């Protein structure tokens, strides 16, 4: 709604009320001065001014009422959209949290611990150790180490 329309309506209402008040004052003066036909004319003008003031006041009240209805409707729409968006957001968040919770509950602690232990000590750990020993000793020490590891080694004394 254009803000000039209510402002113009308000000005028209105030002008009509002022005109009504002036007509009433003029009627009282006319009655005091001359109680003849002039006061009939003044009363007619007062009635016209009163009707005009009533009509413009009613129009202004309708304009204000329509403005308030539109404001309430707009506020209702804005809050409804906001709440709908928030519910969708939190609904999606709840779905994500539910899936995360379910995945956490599926964790097998023992199996995870085994995987961790195997990552610390790989299955071919002993063979790697043998390779390191073999590369760091003389040929004679290598053959002795191999016999000791295989369990066929004999004491050299």
Secondary structure, DSSP 8 states (H G I E B T S, - for coil): --HHHHHHHHHHHHHHHHHHHHHHHHHHHHHHH--STHHHHHHHHHHHHHHHHHHHHHHHHHHHHHHHHHHHHHHHHHHHHHHHHHHHHHHHHHHHHHHHHHHHHT--HHHHHHHHHHHHS-TTHHHHHHHHHHHHS-HHHHHHHHHHHHT------
